[in-house]
Amino acid sequence: MAAPEGFRGAVFFTLFTVVAGFVVELLTGGSGISIPAWPANFMFLTAFAASILTLGLAMRANTTVSWLGGIPVGLSMIVGLALLSLIGGVLPQDPAPAGSVVAILRLNGIFSSWPFAFVTLLFLVNLGLSLVWKLVPFRLANLQFVLFHGGFWIALSCGLLGTADLQRLVVPLDEGRGSAVAYDMAAKTAIRLPYSIHLKDFQIDEYVPQLALYDPSADRVIEDKARRIPEVRKGSHAVWPGIASVTVLEFMPDALPDRSGNPVPVSDRKGVPFARIRLETPGKPSVEGWINAGGPSTEPRFCPVGEYFIVIAPGPAKAYRSHVVVTGSNGERRTATLEVNKPVDFQGWKLYQMGYDEKAGRWSTMSLVEAVRDPWLPAVYLGFFMIMGGNLLFFWKGVKKMEAA
């Protein structure tokens, strides 16, 4: 049987594969493909790899198989994957109205669609065949090719099939309490973890609060967009042309009012920012008084100016962290501090600081921790290390050739 002609045949073969995938989506109403979880995905990958190995060794002389494992098909499949990925990058991958073209063809879920699955599988077949032919018989000169392409095959196949076993859960924690219950937000189900997390303390660092002019009728802060709102510090000055001019005479970042209503500095988290200001408005005498941002046990104080109010706007969160104790079912115990982008590893899980009660702000006693488990990640890392090894060997060979020249 004659193989299709070079690149032209490869391009038509890729187009046919993509169209066939969209036809399947059309016939199934855009249901997409569901990747099986462990151990079915591992069994499929093992059988798939064995089939490629058998095909490559038993039918190496077959012109169609030789073409299927050749460069034209590989390049065409790469272009096909790139175009499908472009669709996924341009179109929102979110739920679409039922019956719409986007939903029926699953353009809103392209990475779990049949076209993407078909092209990926055929690309892995192409990559696998070329790898088998370089492995058997093995020659040291092929090591760079084997490392690079083998690593690519392992990283791509394990990365895609491993998504079925990826767990990304949210664990809500209350200060002073522990929990072993997490929530899958996508499936809206509760899952019991093989360990518990006890929140000892939750801390938030905020930027310095700012002076603001608040419009109660529109429920918004009015600010001069040509400059940022001044930070509340002793001596800071804010001007709203034609409305008011404010000077900060005193500032206490953490204080509570005493019995007479005057602020007194405190050292615990119950304190709120207080500022004594001088307010000057056109055609009126200046006035002085205390304002504060308000808190759980403190009523906010504002300074009226016409139909507006001078307020202290709390600074946004600069950093937040959870001091936790993680205890495994086997008795393993670890004390750790969770911060944003600084995960903690525990028994194959990565624990991330995810969020907190934003309504409570700096007084939040609830922390949201993200627990992530990806059992296929070591295999993906292995693939990446093999690719890096292949690249290093490639550059080393290039240096040796230059030295020899």
N, C-alpha and C positions, 0 to 999 in steps of 0.2 A: 504493500500500500504506500503510495507516494505521500510525502509530507506536504503540507501547505507551503506555499512559496514565501520564504524569508520573512522580512518585516511586514510586507503587505498581508500575508496570511495571519501573522501574529496580531496585527491591528484589528483585522476583521474578527479574529477569534476572541479578542478582548471585548470588542463591541458586542458580539453575540452573547458573551457571558454576562455583561452588564444588563443588556436588554432582557435576557432570560430571567435575571434576578428581579427586574421590575415587573415582568409578567407574573412571576410567582406572587409578588406583593399585590398586584392587581387582583389576582384570583383569590387571594386570602384576605383581602380588605386591609392590607397594610399591617398584618399581624406581626411581621418581623420574625426574627429567630431568637429562641431562648437557649442560651448555652447551659448545658447540664452541669450540675455541681459534682463535687467529689463523691464517689470515686468514678462516676461515669465519664467525666471529662478526662481523667487520667487514662482510663481504658481506651477511650476514643483516640487520644493522642498516641498511645502506644501502638494501637492497631494501624493508625494512619502512617506513623513513621515506619512500621514494619512493611506496610504495603509499598511505600516509596522505595525502601531498600530492596524488596523483592523485584519490583518492576524495573528498577535501575540495573540490577544484576542479571535478571533473566532475559530482559528484552533490550539490552544495550544496543544491539545491532539494528533494531527496528527503526526505520526512518521516522515514523511518527513520534515514537518515544524520544528519539534523539532530538527531533525538532522541539518537542514539548519541554525538554530540559535545556534548550539552547538560549543564547543571548537575546534574540529577537522577542521571544515570548516573555522572558524576564523583564526586559525594558518596557514592553507594552503593558504588562501587568502593573509595573511600578507607576506608569503614567495613569492607568485606570484607577489605582488606589489614590493617587494624588488628586485626581479630578473628583472622586467621591468624597475625599476628605475636604476638598474645597467647598463642596456643597454643604457638608456638615459644619464648616467654619463660617459660611456666609448666612445660611438659613438658621434661624433659632431652633435649637433642638429641644423644643418644649411641646406639650400637648397641643394638637391642632383640632379644629372643628371636625367632628365625625362626618365622613362623606366628602370632605374636601380633597382636592388633588394631592395636596401636601400629605394628608393623612393616609390616603389610599396607597400612594407610592412610598410611604414612610420616609419622605424627605426630611421630616422633623425628627427622625431617629435613624439616621443613615448608618451609624456605626453598629447598629444591631439589625440591619436590613439584609435581605437576601442578596442583593447585588454586591454589597461589601463582603459578605461571607463567601460568595462564589469566587470573587476575584482574589480574596486573601488565600483561600484554599488552593487555587490553581497556582498562585505565586509561590506558596510553600511547596507545592509539588515540583515546580520548576527549580526552585532553590535546592530542594532535597535531592533531585536527580543529579544536578551538577555537582553536589557535594559527594554523593555516592561514587560518582565516576572519578573524583579526585582522591577518594579514600581507598578504593580498590582498583588496582593495587596501589598501596601507599608509597609515596616517595617524599623524602624530606623537602624537596623543592616545592611541594604542594602545601607545606605546613601553613604558610601565610594565608592561602586561599581557604584552607579547611578551618582555621581559627576564625577568620572574618565571617565567612558564609555560615559556618556552623553556629557561631554565636548569634548571628542575625536570625537564623531559623529558630533557635531555642528561645531567644528574647521575644520574638514576635508571637510564636505559637503559645508559649506559656503565659505571656502577658495577656493575650486575648482569652484563652480558655480559663485563666485564673480569675477573671472578673466575676465568675459565678460564685467563687468562694470568698470574694472580698467582702468583709464586714466593716461597715462604717456606722457606728452607733453613737448616740448622745446619752451621756449620764448626767442627770441633774443632781447636784449635791447641795445640801444645806449645811451651813457652818455648825460644827460640833457634832455632826451626824455622819453615818456611813451608809453606803448603798451598794448593792450588787445587781441592781436592775438597770438595764439600759434600754433605749428605744430606737427602733429602726424607723426613722422619720418617713422614708419612702413607703414602706409597707404598713406603717402606723401600728406596729406591734411591739410588745414588751419582750425583752430577752434577758434571761438570767445569765450573768457573767460567771466565769470560773474563779473569780476573785472579787473582793469588795474594796471600795475606795472610801476612806474616812477623811472628811474635810476638816482639818484642824483650824485653818484660818484662811480667809480670803482678803486680799489687799488690792487697793486700787491707787495708783498715782495719777493725779490730774495736773493738767497745765494750769497756770495762774488764771483765776477768773477774770472776766472782762466787764467793763462798763457798757451798758446798752440802753437804748431808748426804745421802750416797749409801747406798742400801739394796741390797747385792749380791744378796740373795735374790730381790728383785723387779726388779732391774736398772732402778732408777729413782731420781730425785732427790726427796728429801722436802723440801718447803718449806712455810713458814707462809703459807697463802694470804691471810692478812689483811695481809701486807706483802711487798714484793719481797725477793729474796735480796740481802743486802748486797754492794756492790761491794768488790773486794779493793783496799784502799788502806791506807797506814800509819795505824794508829789506828782503823780500822773494826772494828765489834763485831757479832757475831752470836750470837743466843741461840735454842736449841731447848729450850723448857721441859721440865724433867725428864730431858733427855738430855745436853746439853753447852752450854757457853758458850765462844766463841772470840774472841780479840783478835789483830789483826794487828800485830806488832811491827815488821816490816820488809817492804818489797815491792820487787821488781825485775821490771819488765814484760818485759825481755828479758835472759835470763841462761843460762849453761850451767855444769854442775858441773865443778870442777877435779879433780885427781887424788885429793884427799882427800874429794871429794863435796860441798864447799861451793860455792854458786853464785857465779859471777863475771859481771858485766855484759858483754854483747856488743852490737855494733852491727848485725850482719847478721840475716837472717831466720831463722837457725837457732835463735835464742834462744827460750826459753819463759818464761812467768810463774812466778816463785818468790815464796813468802811464808813468813816465819818467824812462827809463831803460838804463842799461849799457849792451851792447852786446859784447861778446868776442867770437871770432871764431879762430880756429887753424891757426897759421901762419899769422894772420892779427891784426892790432892795434884795440883796443877797441873803440867803438863808443857809443854815448849817444843820446837819442831822445825820443820824446813823441809818444805814441801809444794810440788809444782809440777803443772802441767797436762799435762806430757808432750809429746813431739814426735817427729819422725822419728828423731833420734839421742839422745833422752833418755827414760829410763824414768820414768813418772809416779810421784810420791810421794804417799802418802795418810797420814792420821793416824787410826788406828783408835780408835773409841769404842764399846765394847760390840760389838754386831752390825752397826754401821754404820761409815762412814768419812767423815772430813772431807776434802773435795776442793776443787780449784779448777775451776770450770766455765768453759770458754772463753767469752768474750763473743761474741754473734752478729755477723755481718758488718755493718759500718756502710756501707761503700762498697767497690767493687772496680772495677778499670780495667785495660785492656789497651793497652800502647803498641805500636803496629803500624806496619808499612810495607806499603802496598798498591801493587802493581805491575800495570798493565794489560798486555794482550797487545800494545798499540801502543807500549809503553815508558813510558807515563805513570806517574809515581811520586808517591806522597803519604804523608807521615808524619802519623799521627793518634793521638789517644787516645780509645779507646772507653769510654764510661761508660753506666750504666743510664739510660735515657730521654734520652740525648744521642747520637743517631745521627750517623753520618758519611756524606755523599753521595759516591759514586764511580761515574762512568759509568752513571748511571741506577739504581744500586743504593743501598739504605740499609743500612748496617752497624750493628748494635746489639750492645752488651754483653749477653749473655744469661745466662751462668752460669759455673760453674767446678767443679772436683772438690771437692764438699762434704765428702767423707770426709777429704781431706787438709787441708781448712780453710785456715788462713792460709799453709800451706806448699804450696798448690796451684801447680803449674807448668803446668796445663792451663787454657785459657780456651775457653768456648763462645761463638761469635759467630753471631748470626742475620743472614742476608743476605736482604733483601726487595727484590723487583723487581715493580713494578706499572706496566706501560706505559700503562694507561688512566687513570692518576691525573691527568695534566694535563687530560684532557677533563672529568673529574669536578670538578676545581678550576675549570675554565672555567664549568661549570654553576653552581657555588656563587657565583662572582663575579657572574654574571648575575643570580642571585637577590638578592644583596646590592644590586646596582645598581637592580633593580626596587623593592626596599624603600626605598632612599634616595630614589628618584624619587617614590614614594608619599608619604613623609613631607614631601618638599619641596613637593609639590602641596597637601598638607594645610596647611602653614604659609602658603603663598600665599593659600589660601582664607580662612584666619583673618585674615590681614593685610587682605585685600580687604573682609572683613565689618566 
